[in-house]
Amino acid sequence: MEHDLVHSGFNRCRECTGVQSTHRVVTGDSRSLEEVDDDSVELVVTSPPYPMIEMWDDVFSELDVGVREHLEVAEGEAAFERMHRELDRVWTEVERVLVDGGVCCVNVGDATRKLEDSFRVYQNHSRVIDAFEELGFQPLPEVLWRKPVNSAAKFMGSGMLPPNAYVTLEHEYILVFRNGDTPREFEPGSKRRYESAYFWEERNSWFSDVWTDITGESQTLEDDELRDRSAAYPFELPYRLINMYSVYGDTVLDPFAGTGTTSLAAAAAARDSVGVDLEREFTEVVRERIHETPAVSRRAVEDRLDAHRKFVQDRRRSGEGFDYESEHYGFPVTTKQEKQIRFYVADEVNEVEDGFEVGHRAFPGE
């Protein structure tokens, strides 16, 4: 059972309604997370390089020269498996650093690839599930999110002539796993858990198994080469997952930090974070993006509050009422569990020896 006092970051207040989060950015190999302690992370949100997506061939070939050898002789299945073995080493480290009952969310897409005359789909999501089950994780219901393809001619194969056309993959998977058999437990009435609640209508939307309201991420990196090596997912994706599967005071890990979207989302949600990436160019981008936290966190909180106010108005227009009132804001809520919900926005970012400290204050009630 977890006690609030254990999570000093949640209680280390600059003022009576303030909290502080810490964020580490590490340049290193996630196949050996040497700088992350055992059982020190409550949530993992990440998107690895996708095996058999051509843009990641060089990355996997540098990790295992056998990958390139298999690709050169069109041995797709063998290359696919060797790529995943490198990811398996990361998942083993994730199991070590994740607390019992902690959650890991892996965003991954399947790949289609033609090698010589053979065209097929490589089911990355299925292979990742197998790897986590081997480690003792419990698969939880997964999410499909639609990642729009912008091409007007996005079909593959023989065009309008049957039977040799192929479905275009326009979705990715968010695979969700629990470390062990049982969920985390909290002391009764845990402040940080109840303040971390989401709205009833958010629950209905977020915990649907298909997300169609999140669009792809446009790349704004000035370095063309760096942009080609990045595969950022949209901010809303990790931000939503962090609010779904963690509470204030938790630590969120991204072992494939890339441009730092998960770290930024954790900071915006007033959680601690650790971001790890092999390439220093990317970790430098992460360090720059953390400074965006005040503006990003305020916008995220205001958007959630505005959406809830609209929900209240719409429900009242339909003749439905509410039985509960928010303790910190001037609006009703649907369930008793939402009464203590509280939002924190960042107002300062300070660089420290091993990363950043972000100060957050409670967003004013009305």
C-alpha positions in Angstrom: 0.0 0.0 0.0 1.4 3.4 -1.0 1.4 6.4 1.3 1.5 10.0 0.3 4.4 10.8 2.5 6.6 8.4 0.5 6.3 10.6 -2.5 8.2 13.6 -1.3 8.0 15.4 -4.6 4.2 15.7 -4.1 4.6 17.1 -0.6 7.7 19.3 -1.1 5.6 22.5 -1.4 7.0 26.0 -2.2 3.7 27.3 -0.8 0.6 25.6 0.6 -0.9 24.8 -2.7 2.3 24.1 -4.7 4.1 20.9 -5.8 7.4 20.3 -7.5 8.3 17.7 -10.1 11.8 16.6 -11.2 12.9 15.6 -14.7 16.0 13.7 -15.7 17.3 13.5 -19.3 19.8 10.7 -19.9 21.9 10.0 -23.0 22.3 6.3 -22.9 21.4 2.8 -24.1 18.0 1.7 -22.8 19.0 -1.9 -23.1 20.9 -1.2 -19.8 19.1 1.5 -17.8 22.0 1.9 -15.4 20.9 5.3 -14.1 17.4 4.1 -13.2 17.0 2.2 -9.9 15.0 -0.9 -9.4 11.3 -0.3 -8.7 11.6 3.5 -9.1 9.1 4.1 -11.9 5.3 3.9 -11.7 4.5 4.3 -15.4 6.3 3.8 -18.7 5.0 5.6 -21.8 7.0 5.1 -24.9 7.1 4.5 -28.7 10.1 2.4 -29.8 11.6 2.2 -33.3 9.3 0.0 -35.3 10.9 -3.2 -36.7 10.7 -3.6 -40.5 9.9 0.1 -41.0 12.6 1.1 -43.4 13.6 4.3 -41.7 14.7 2.3 -38.7 16.8 -0.2 -40.6 20.1 1.6 -39.9 19.3 1.9 -36.1 18.7 -1.8 -35.7 21.6 -2.7 -38.0 24.0 -0.7 -35.8 22.7 -2.6 -32.8 23.0 -6.0 -34.5 24.9 -6.4 -37.8 22.9 -9.6 -38.5 19.8 -7.4 -39.2 21.5 -5.9 -42.2 22.7 -9.3 -43.4 19.2 -10.7 -43.3 17.7 -7.7 -45.1 20.3 -7.9 -47.9 19.2 -11.5 -48.8 15.5 -10.7 -48.3 15.1 -12.8 -45.1 12.4 -10.6 -43.7 11.2 -12.8 -40.9 14.7 -13.4 -39.6 15.5 -9.6 -39.7 12.2 -8.9 -37.9 13.0 -11.3 -35.1 16.5 -10.0 -34.6 15.2 -6.4 -34.4 12.7 -7.4 -31.8 15.4 -9.2 -29.8 17.1 -5.8 -29.3 13.7 -4.4 -28.1 13.3 -7.4 -25.8 16.4 -6.3 -23.9 14.7 -2.9 -23.2 11.5 -4.5 -22.0 13.6 -6.6 -19.6 15.0 -3.4 -18.1 11.5 -1.9 -18.0 10.4 -4.9 -15.9 13.3 -4.2 -13.5 12.6 -0.5 -12.9 8.8 -0.6 -12.9 7.1 -1.1 -9.5 4.8 -4.0 -8.9 1.4 -3.1 -10.3 3.0 -0.3 -12.4 1.8 0.2 -16.0 3.7 0.2 -19.3 2.1 1.7 -22.4 3.8 1.0 -25.7 2.8 2.8 -28.8 3.7 0.7 -31.8 2.5 0.2 -35.4 2.7 -2.8 -37.6 4.8 -2.7 -40.8 4.3 -3.7 -44.4 7.4 -4.5 -46.4 8.3 -5.9 -49.8 11.6 -7.8 -50.0 12.3 -9.0 -53.6 9.0 -10.4 -54.7 7.5 -11.1 -51.3 5.1 -8.6 -49.7 3.7 -9.1 -46.2 2.7 -7.4 -43.0 5.0 -7.7 -39.9 2.9 -7.7 -36.8 5.0 -5.7 -34.4 2.1 -5.3 -31.9 1.7 -9.1 -31.6 5.5 -9.7 -31.1 5.6 -7.0 -28.4 2.7 -8.6 -26.5 4.5 -11.9 -26.6 7.7 -10.3 -25.2 5.8 -8.7 -22.3 3.9 -11.9 -21.5 7.2 -13.8 -21.3 8.4 -11.3 -18.7 5.3 -11.9 -16.5 3.4 -8.7 -17.5 -0.4 -8.9 -17.6 -1.8 -7.5 -20.9 -4.6 -5.0 -20.3 -7.2 -3.8 -23.0 -5.3 -2.0 -25.7 -6.2 1.1 -27.7 -6.2 1.7 -31.4 -5.7 5.3 -32.5 -6.0 6.4 -36.1 -2.9 8.0 -37.5 -4.0 9.8 -40.7 -2.2 9.1 -43.9 -2.1 12.3 -46.0 -1.5 10.7 -49.4 -4.4 11.0 -51.8 -3.3 7.7 -53.4 -2.7 5.7 -50.2 -3.7 2.3 -51.4 -1.1 -0.4 -52.2 -1.0 -3.1 -54.7 -3.0 -3.3 -57.9 -5.1 -0.2 -57.5 -8.7 -0.8 -58.7 -8.1 -4.4 -60.0 -8.8 -7.3 -57.7 -7.5 -9.4 -56.1 -4.0 -8.0 -55.4 -4.6 -4.7 -53.6 -3.7 -4.3 -49.9 -5.3 -2.5 -47.0 -3.4 0.6 -45.9 -2.4 0.7 -42.2 -3.8 3.9 -40.8 -3.8 3.0 -37.1 -1.3 2.3 -34.4 -1.6 0.3 -31.2 -1.3 1.5 -27.6 -0.5 -1.7 -25.8 -1.1 -1.6 -22.1 0.6 -3.9 -19.6 0.6 -4.3 -15.8 3.7 -5.4 -14.1 2.5 -8.4 -12.1 -0.9 -9.8 -11.3 -2.4 -7.1 -9.1 -3.0 -3.3 -9.4 -1.2 -0.8 -7.1 -2.9 -0.1 -3.8 -3.2 3.3 -2.0 -4.1 4.2 1.5 -7.8 5.1 1.9 -8.6 8.6 0.9 -5.1 9.2 -0.6 -4.9 12.9 -1.4 -2.7 12.6 -4.4 -4.8 9.9 -5.9 -8.1 11.8 -5.5 -6.7 15.1 -6.7 -5.4 13.2 -9.8 -9.0 12.1 -10.7 -10.2 12.7 -14.3 -13.7 13.8 -15.1 -16.5 11.3 -15.7 -16.9 12.4 -19.4 -13.1 12.1 -19.8 -13.2 8.6 -18.5 -15.9 7.7 -21.1 -13.8 9.0 -23.9 -10.3 8.1 -22.8 -11.1 4.5 -21.9 -12.7 3.7 -25.2 -10.7 1.2 -27.2 -10.6 3.3 -30.4 -9.3 6.9 -30.4 -10.3 9.0 -33.4 -9.8 12.4 -31.9 -6.0 12.5 -31.8 -4.2 13.6 -35.0 -0.7 13.0 -36.1 2.2 15.2 -35.0 3.8 17.7 -37.3 7.6 17.9 -37.1 9.1 21.3 -36.3 12.7 20.4 -36.0 15.0 22.6 -38.0 17.6 19.9 -38.5 16.4 17.9 -41.6 18.5 14.9 -40.6 17.2 14.9 -37.1 13.6 15.2 -38.3 14.1 12.2 -40.5 15.3 10.2 -37.5 12.4 11.2 -35.2 8.9 9.7 -35.0 7.2 11.9 -32.5 3.7 11.1 -31.5 1.3 13.9 -30.6 1.4 15.5 -27.2 -2.2 14.6 -26.4 -1.3 10.8 -26.5 1.2 10.6 -23.7 -0.6 13.4 -21.7 -3.8 11.4 -21.8 -2.0 8.1 -20.9 -0.2 9.8 -18.0 -3.5 11.1 -16.6 -5.1 7.7 -17.0 -2.4 5.5 -15.4 -0.5 7.6 -12.9 -1.1 10.0 -10.0 0.6 13.1 -8.7 4.1 12.2 -7.4 4.6 9.3 -9.8 7.6 8.9 -12.1 7.1 8.4 -15.8 9.8 6.8 -17.9 10.3 6.9 -21.6 13.2 4.7 -22.7 13.0 6.0 -26.3 12.7 9.7 -25.5 13.2 11.0 -29.0 12.1 14.6 -29.0 10.8 14.4 -25.5 7.1 14.5 -25.9 6.5 12.1 -23.0 8.8 14.1 -20.7 7.0 17.3 -21.6 3.6 15.7 -21.0 4.7 14.4 -17.6 6.0 17.8 -16.6 2.7 19.4 -17.8 0.8 16.8 -15.7 2.9 17.5 -12.6 4.5 14.1 -12.6 8.3 13.3 -12.4 10.0 11.9 -15.5 13.1 10.2 -16.8 13.8 10.3 -20.6 16.5 8.2 -22.1 17.8 8.2 -25.7 20.9 6.9 -27.5 21.5 10.1 -29.4 22.7 13.2 -27.6 21.1 15.4 -30.3 17.7 14.2 -29.1 18.4 14.6 -25.4 19.4 18.2 -26.1 16.0 18.7 -27.8 14.3 17.2 -24.7 16.2 19.6 -22.5 15.0 22.5 -24.6 11.4 21.4 -24.7 11.1 21.1 -20.9 11.3 24.9 -20.8 7.9 24.9 -22.7 6.2 23.4 -19.7 4.5 26.5 -18.2 2.7 27.4 -21.4 1.9 23.8 -22.3 0.6 22.9 -18.9 -1.6 26.0 -18.7 -3.1 25.3 -22.1 -3.7 21.6 -21.3 -5.5 22.5 -18.0 -7.6 25.2 -19.5 -8.6 22.9 -22.3 -9.8 20.3 -19.9 -11.7 22.8 -17.7 -13.3 24.4 -20.7 -14.4 21.0 -22.0 -15.9 20.1 -18.7 -17.8 23.4 -18.5 -19.3 22.7 -21.9 -20.2 19.2 -20.8 -22.0 20.7 -17.8 -23.9 23.2 -20.0 -24.9 20.5 -22.4 -26.1 18.2 -19.7 -28.2 20.9 -18.1 -29.8 21.9 -21.4 -30.9 18.2 -21.7 -32.6 18.5 -18.3 -30.1 16.4 -16.4 -28.8 17.5 -13.0 -25.7 16.8 -10.9 -25.4 15.4 -7.4 -21.9 16.6 -6.5 -19.9 19.8 -6.4 -16.2 20.2 -7.0 -14.4 21.2 -3.8 -11.9 23.5 -5.6 -13.8 24.8 -8.6 -17.1 26.4 -9.2 -18.8 23.7 -11.1 -20.7 20.4 -10.5 -19.3 17.0 -11.2 -21.0 13.7 -12.0 -19.5 11.4 -9.4 -18.3 11.5 -5.8 -14.8 10.5 -6.9 -14.4 13.7 -8.9 -15.1 16.1 -5.9 -11.4 16.6 -5.0 -10.0 16.8 -8.5 -7.3 19.5 -8.7 -5.2 20.8 -11.4 -1.6 22.1 -11.2 0.1 24.4 -13.7 3.8 24.9 -14.0 5.1 28.4 -13.3 8.9 28.0 -13.2 11.5 25.7 -14.6 15.0 25.5 -13.0 18.0 23.6 -14.3 19.8 21.5 -11.7 22.8 19.2 -11.8 21.0 16.1 -13.1 18.1 17.6 -14.9 15.3 20.0 -14.1 12.9 21.0 -11.3 9.6 22.3 -12.3 7.5 24.3 -9.8 3.7 23.9 -10.1 0.9 25.8 -8.4 -2.7 24.8 -7.9 -4.8 26.3 -10.7 -7.1 28.8 -9.1 -10.6 27.8 -8.2 -13.5 30.0 -9.2 
